[in-house]
Amino acid sequence: MDQIDHKILTCLKDNARQKASAISDEINLSVSSVIDRIHKMETSGIIQGYTVVLDQKRLGNDVTAVMEVSLEHPNYYDDFVKMVQENKNIVSCYYLTGDYDFILKILTHSSDSLEQIHRQIKSIQGVSATHTHFVLKTVKSDIAAIPDPEQV
């Protein structure tokens, strides 16, 4: 990847529906070169897919929570991960070092719904502890970070 690829990624990060011609105009590169570079980044796996960013409040998801979860033993990892992958309200899950094994980001419509999700998680065999934080306000929520080529 070079600086031109970084510029293309920045354009796509701002608007993944942008046409190659608009990107071409912005970075002063031919449309065919932009298309070729995007295709190479898709083929190499740098670009893994395209998505839509949704307004959660307008969808009715008024509650965002972050939940830390500990497992009694690593033997419970697979069952826990399976549950996480099947739960549509858990939108992010990270396996951690430290006091807790996982941190989950949960989006749901109410505190009652969050309580149900919490009970479901606590009932999974091997879950030994949870710690839940209500999010008051989202200050920043980027999907990805594009490294600055000058600092790499």
N, C-alpha and C positions, 0 to 999 in steps of 0.2 A: 504494500500500500504506500502511496505517495501523497503529497499535499492535494493533488487533484481528487484522488479518491476520498480524502477527508472532506473536501468541499462538497462533493456529491453526497456523501453521507449526511453532512450537515443540512443540505437542502432537503433530502428525503426525511430526515428526522423532524424538520419543521413542517413538512407536508408530504407524506408518502404518496399522495395522489397527484403530485406535481408531474407534469409532462416533461419528457426528456428535453423538449425544445425550450421550456422555461428554465430548466437547469442549465442547458447549453448557453442560453443568453446570460445567465447570472455568472457563470464561471468562465465564459469565453472559450468554449470548446465545442467542436462539432457535435451535432445530435447523434450521429452514428458512433462517435467515440464515447459519448455519455452512455448510450445504450450498451455498448460493448463492455465498458467498465462496470456498469451495474450488473450485467449478466455474469461477469467474472466474479464479482463479489457474492452474488447469489450461489454460483456453482461452488465457490470455495467455502461457503458457509458463514462468511462474515455477515451477510444479510440472510437472516433465517426466515423472515416472513414479513408481512405487512399487516397492520392492525388498525383498529379504530379506537380513539380515546373517547370514553363516554362520560357524561355528566352524571355521577352517581346519585346526587340529590334529585335530579329530574327523573331518574329511574325509580326513585322511592327508597334508595339505600341511604338513609339518614344517619346511620351509625357506622363509624369506622373504629375498629379496635385492633390493637396489637397484643398478641398473646404469646407469652413465653411458656414452653412446655418441656418438662423433664421426663425422661423414661427411666424406669428402674434398671434396665439392662439393654445393651445394644441388640439383643435377640428380638426385641419388640419393634425394631426399626421398620421392617417391611410392612407389618400390619398397620402401623401408624401412618406411614407414607401412602399406603393404599387408600386409607380413609381420607387423608388430606386431598389426594388427587380426585377423589369422587365427590368431595363437598364443593359445590359451586360458589359458596359464600367465602371460602378461603381462596384468596386471589394470589397470595405469595406465601412461600414457605422456604425458610433457610435453615440448614443444618449448621449448628454452631459449635464453637469451643466455649468453655466457661461454665457458669453455674447452670444454665439451661441448655438443653439439646437442640431445641428448635425455636424459631420465632415465626409466628403466623400473622399475616395481615388479613383481617376479616372485614368484609363489607356486608351489611345487612340492613333491614328496614326498621328495626326497633330493638330496644333493650331486651324485650321479651324473647325476640328471635335470637339475640346474642346469648341469652341465658340457655336456650335450647342447644345451641351449638356448643357452648361451654360444657353442658351436661353430657353431650355426645362425646366430646373429647375426653372428659374425665372418666367416662365409662369404658374407654378402650383399655384392654388389658395391657398393663405395663406402664401406663401413664401414672407418674408418681407425684407430680406437682405442676400447677399452672400459676401464672401471674398475668393478669389482664390489665391493659391500659386503654382507656377511652381516648380517642384522638379528638381534641378540641377544634383544631384547625389544621388544614394541610398547607404548609408553607412552601414546599417544593415537592414535585412528584414527576421526575423525569423517568422515562422508560429505559433509556440507555445513556451511557457516557461515551463520547467520542474523544479519544485522547488527542491532546494538542501535539501535532507532529514535531513542533519545535522543542517540546519538553520530554519527548520519548527518547 
